[in-house]
Amino acid sequence: MGSFEITEPGNTMSKCKKNSSHPWWQTTVIYQIYPRSFKDATGNGIGDLQGVIEKLDYLSDTLGVDAIWLSPFYPSPMADFGYDVADYKDVHVLFGDLDTFDNLIEHAHKRELKIIIDLVPNHSSDQHPWFVESRSSQENPKRDWYVWADPKSDSAPPNNWLSVFGGSAWEWDANSGQYYLHSFLKEQPDLNWRNPDVKDAIFDVVKFWLDRGVDGFRIDVAHFIMKDPQMRDNPPNESSDLFIHKPLGEYDSQLHLYDKGHPDVHQVYRELRTYLDTHNPMRDIVSIGEIHIFELDEWAIYYGGRLDEIHLPFNFTLLKAEWKAADIQRAVEDLEAVLPPGAWPNYVLGNHDESRIASRIGDKQARIAAMLLLTLRGTPTLYYGDELGMKDVTVPVEQQQDPWGIRVPGLGRDPSRTPMQWSNRLHAGFSSPDAERLWLPTAEDYQVANVNSELEDDKSILNLYRRLLAYRRSRQALQIGDYQPLVHVPAECFVYKRTADDEPSILVALNFSRDEQIIDIPELVRSELIISTNMDRSEIVNTINLKLRGHEGVILEFQLQNRAAS
């Protein structure tokens, strides 16, 4: 055992500590960037790719993450802020151009940062040339590139399918005399993945970005792309609490058996996996699937029977679990139980569609969440700004942007998409002080909760994240080690071990309550407390009477009693 010290900014721990026997995406920490909100380099109030380039040193050296996931930056009418793609092979002028993207790849790779981009295969924009052709007439060669259907005899939609964003999932097109399907906004018509030309076109998009150097794809609503070919009605949802992880209004009135997740989807992802694995065998290209599925057994199928589908189906169980020790532990163990042999787990606590973690559970427990996320077995994804303890921002009605929230009050995602808080300058350092208006307002607390201020505070949550990230990189036990929960601990605590060969074992003890808890682990001796979420102690402790203050988590390095005796 030995004490651990974080390195100074600009000299973060060498990335050579990564385990070369595992693919990079198993030992990495992914950082999600919502480009509109990360850094504005032009002064127009909207973040861009040049802004990301300017902050690469922060990501690589100051913070210490390993990969960046970029939400969409494609040309788009922005009905859903880039998830309505009008051109899959270009960059929206707001964010730069292809040269800017190429520079981003070059500068990121120089810093050993991987780049993961969003792939949106379920739907395009209604302004995409494919759909413009498709809706021009029923005889157009691209008609079958989208999902079209005749009305019922009474002119009603073909079935009862609902849009996630509210209302029917079918939109009448008077010009061509049929309905088209849109699982989200009517401006986002669903592509028809039963047409092989569509598959070929999207695979060509994948090739385009692989050839530009991207390291992986996060696949938007990956389980939506194949629907029931018979287009049967969804049955009613008679359970008041059977939803994915948060209430979605009218959408929750149905069990969505037929409008997504048809078994044929797995053949598509087997083909995509083969394509990714063979495109450039010298590179480990990762696929990450956004898959909101209630039943974990069904969710796990997306790894593939031979681990030949999606590398990392996103695991959202921690978003659904109640923030109590027993519920969080149960979520972790339920996930471990359903993983196919050899499959790699992953965890998220937030993203561009969710309320921020600090708003959901409070500032003190947000520190517990940080330690949990970065010490569980598997690949963690960190949402931009969570390392600062950023909270949801109340956005006045007249400034709201999210079409979902405008259509269905209470479901808006603007509060968690506000500008990154870099400094205490005007606009939080996100944009030039001369910018007339930002696309969304900054938080009221930005003068305190910002990168510059928190770097100067030794006990800030940012410095906690930095310390956890550097420590994680230095320990194989946290990157690739085994996970073992401890059972004889207080009900308010979640305690687990992480172990790897030829290293001290690691114990993580998390107190989910406001009261002091005492943990008794007699089989351990002379443990060294490496990190406390309070950032105020590092010491040798006795695990027979280990005290955790309220809302405190700790990481210990230890030796087993028989090992110490030998």
Secondary structure as UniProt FT lines:
FT   TURN            9..10
FT   HELIX           15..17
FT   TURN            20..21
FT   HELIX           24..27
FT   STRAND          30..33
FT   HELIX           35..37
FT   HELIX           49..54
FT   HELIX           56..57
FT   HELIX           58..63
FT   STRAND          67..70
FT   TURN            81..82
FT   TURN            88..89
FT   TURN            93..95
FT   HELIX           98..110
FT   TURN            111..112
FT   STRAND          114..119
FT   TURN            126..127
FT   HELIX           129..134
FT   TURN            135..136
FT   TURN            138..139
FT   TURN            141..142
FT   HELIX           143..145
FT   STRAND          148..149
FT   TURN            153..154
FT   TURN            164..165
FT   STRAND          170..173
FT   TURN            174..177
FT   STRAND          178..181
FT   TURN            186..187
FT   STRAND          190..191
FT   TURN            193..194
FT   HELIX           196..211
FT   TURN            212..213
FT   STRAND          216..219
FT   TURN            220..221
FT   HELIX           222..224
FT   TURN            229..230
FT   HELIX           249..253
FT   TURN            263..264
FT   HELIX           265..279
FT   TURN            281..282
FT   STRAND          286..289
FT   HELIX           296..300
FT   HELIX           301..303
FT   TURN            305..306
FT   STRAND          312..313
FT   HELIX           317..320
FT   HELIX           325..338
FT   TURN            341..342
FT   STRAND          346..348
FT   TURN            352..353
FT   HELIX           357..361
FT   HELIX           363..373
FT   TURN            374..375
FT   STRAND          379..383
FT   TURN            384..385
FT   HELIX           386..388
FT   HELIX           397..399
FT   HELIX           403..407
FT   TURN            409..410
FT   HELIX           414..416
FT   HELIX           426..429
FT   TURN            433..434
FT   TURN            444..448
FT   HELIX           451..455
FT   TURN            458..459
FT   HELIX           461..474
FT   HELIX           476..480
FT   STRAND          482..485
FT   TURN            491..492
FT   STRAND          493..499
FT   TURN            501..502
FT   STRAND          505..511
FT   STRAND          517..519
FT   TURN            522..523
FT   STRAND          524..532
FT   TURN            533..534
FT   STRAND          539..541
FT   HELIX           543..545
FT   STRAND          546..548
FT   TURN            550..551
FT   STRAND          553..560
FT   HELIX           561..565
//
